[in-house]
Amino acid sequence: MISSAWSRNLKLWLPSAVFLFLTVVFLGVFALEFADEAQVARTRLARRTEELDVIRAQRKHAQGIVEKVRASEEGLADFYGRRLSTEREALTRILAEIKDLCRRAGIPPTSLAYERQVLEGQDVSRRTITFSVDGTYAQLRQLINFIELSDSFLILDEVALRGNDVEGTPLRISLSLSTLFTANSAALAREPPNLES
């Protein structure tokens, strides 16, 4: 009875069964074919991800170098603009700084004198600044410490101490400081050298 029902309705179910069979075969072939392509795509994606990670690391390294170069350029601009500014500007700034350092140490200078010396065979001149201060040993020591910690290029050439060794008695100290200037410092201040060549 079952076989006769199937055979009687053969025209109804046979095309559906053939279509279902062909669909399953087609999907199987399609899945096998695209499984390889999907694996290739996953491999390609993994490789691109690794390349992207390498590029990101290189970019981060390059950004670090760029930041260092910018900091160096700013430092050079500061060096040429502030440190190697014109002699008059720098000397005025240094004299003001010396007075400020003395004031911070609590011992104002009694006199300031300076002289210029051109160094033979060099493109450099030397300014020597001489001054005296009166104060306690602690104040004088603090002043010398301030001079040593100064951002300005100051050379402590000579220190002469006069007075007695009694605690709290004012002492007199004569200091001789010097600084250097390039002869073409004004040109350098306007146009720092090109480091890209």
C-alpha positions in Angstrom: 0.0 0.0 0.0 2.8 2.3 0.8 4.7 1.5 -2.4 1.5 2.0 -4.5 1.0 5.4 -2.9 4.5 6.5 -3.8 4.2 5.1 -7.3 0.9 6.8 -7.9 2.2 10.2 -6.7 5.6 9.7 -8.5 5.0 12.8 -10.6 4.5 14.9 -7.5 7.4 13.9 -5.3 10.1 12.8 -7.8 10.8 16.3 -9.2 11.0 17.6 -5.6 13.3 14.8 -4.5 15.6 15.4 -7.6 15.6 19.2 -6.8 16.4 18.5 -3.2 19.2 16.1 -4.2 20.7 18.5 -6.7 20.5 21.3 -4.1 22.3 19.2 -1.5 25.0 18.3 -4.1 25.3 21.9 -5.2 25.6 23.1 -1.6 28.2 20.5 -0.8 30.3 21.4 -3.8 29.8 25.1 -3.0 30.9 24.6 0.6 34.0 22.6 -0.4 34.9 25.2 -3.0 34.4 28.1 -0.7 35.9 26.4 2.3 39.3 26.7 0.5 38.7 30.3 -0.4 37.5 31.1 3.1 40.8 29.5 4.5 42.8 31.6 2.0 40.8 34.7 3.0 41.5 34.0 6.7 45.2 33.4 6.0 45.3 36.6 4.0 43.5 38.5 6.8 46.0 37.1 9.4 48.9 38.2 7.3 47.4 41.7 6.7 46.8 42.0 10.5 50.5 41.1 11.2 51.6 43.6 8.5 49.3 46.2 10.1 50.8 45.5 13.5 54.3 45.9 12.1 53.4 49.2 10.4 51.8 50.5 13.6 55.0 49.7 15.5 57.1 51.4 12.9 54.8 54.4 12.9 55.0 54.6 16.7 58.8 54.4 16.5 58.8 57.1 13.8 56.6 59.3 15.9 59.1 58.9 18.8 61.9 60.0 16.4 59.9 63.0 15.2 59.2 64.1 18.8 62.9 63.8 19.6 63.8 65.8 16.4 61.3 68.5 17.4 62.7 68.6 20.9 66.2 68.9 19.5 65.1 71.6 17.1 63.5 73.5 20.0 66.7 73.0 22.1 68.9 74.3 19.2 66.6 77.3 18.6 66.8 78.0 22.3 70.6 77.6 22.3 71.1 79.8 19.3 68.5 82.3 20.2 69.1 82.6 24.0 72.6 81.3 24.6 74.2 82.8 21.5 72.1 85.9 21.3 73.8 89.2 20.6 76.4 90.0 23.1 74.6 93.1 24.4 71.3 91.2 25.0 73.1 88.2 26.7 75.3 90.4 28.8 72.3 92.5 30.0 70.4 89.2 30.8 73.4 87.7 32.6 74.1 90.9 34.7 70.4 90.9 35.7 70.6 87.2 36.6 73.7 87.8 38.8 71.9 90.5 40.6 68.9 88.3 41.1 71.0 85.4 42.3 72.7 87.7 44.9 69.3 89.0 46.0 67.9 85.5 46.4 71.0 84.6 48.5 70.2 87.7 50.6 73.5 89.6 49.7 73.2 92.3 47.1 76.4 93.0 45.1 78.4 96.1 46.1 79.7 96.7 42.6 79.7 95.0 39.2 82.4 95.5 36.6 83.0 93.6 33.4 85.6 93.5 30.7 85.7 92.0 27.2 88.6 89.9 25.9 88.8 88.6 22.3 90.3 85.2 22.2 93.0 85.0 19.5 92.5 82.5 16.8 89.0 81.8 18.0 85.6 83.1 16.8 84.8 83.7 20.5 85.0 86.6 22.9 85.0 86.3 26.7 83.3 88.6 29.1 84.6 88.6 32.6 82.3 89.9 35.3 83.8 90.8 38.7 81.8 91.8 41.8 81.9 91.7 45.6 79.3 90.8 48.2 79.2 90.9 52.0 77.5 88.2 53.9 77.7 85.2 56.2 79.4 82.0 55.2 76.0 80.3 54.6 74.8 83.2 52.3 78.1 83.1 50.3 77.8 79.4 49.9 74.2 79.6 48.8 75.2 82.3 46.2 77.9 80.0 44.8 75.4 77.2 44.6 72.9 79.4 42.8 75.6 80.4 40.3 76.5 76.7 39.7 72.8 75.8 39.1 72.2 78.7 36.8 70.9 77.9 33.3 73.2 80.6 31.9 76.6 79.6 30.7 78.6 81.0 33.6 82.2 80.0 34.5 83.3 80.6 38.1 86.9 81.8 37.5 88.0 83.1 40.9 86.7 83.3 44.4 88.5 85.5 47.0 87.3 85.4 50.6 88.3 88.1 53.2 87.2 88.3 56.8 87.6 86.5 60.0 86.4 83.0 60.9 84.1 84.1 63.7 80.6 82.6 63.5 78.0 85.1 62.2 80.6 87.7 61.3 80.1 89.2 57.8 82.7 88.1 55.2 83.6 89.7 52.0 83.8 87.6 48.9 85.1 88.8 45.5 83.8 86.7 42.6 85.0 86.6 39.0 82.6 85.0 36.6 83.0 84.7 32.8 80.9 83.8 29.8 81.6 83.3 26.2 80.1 84.8 23.1 80.6 83.9 19.4 81.6 86.7 17.1 78.8 85.9 14.8 76.2 85.2 17.6 73.8 87.7 16.2 73.7 85.9 12.8 73.4 82.6 14.6 70.5 83.9 16.7 68.6 84.9 13.6 69.4 81.8 11.5 70.3 78.5 13.2 72.3 76.0 11.1 70.4 73.6 8.8 70.9 70.1 10.3 69.0 68.3 7.5 72.0 68.1 5.1 
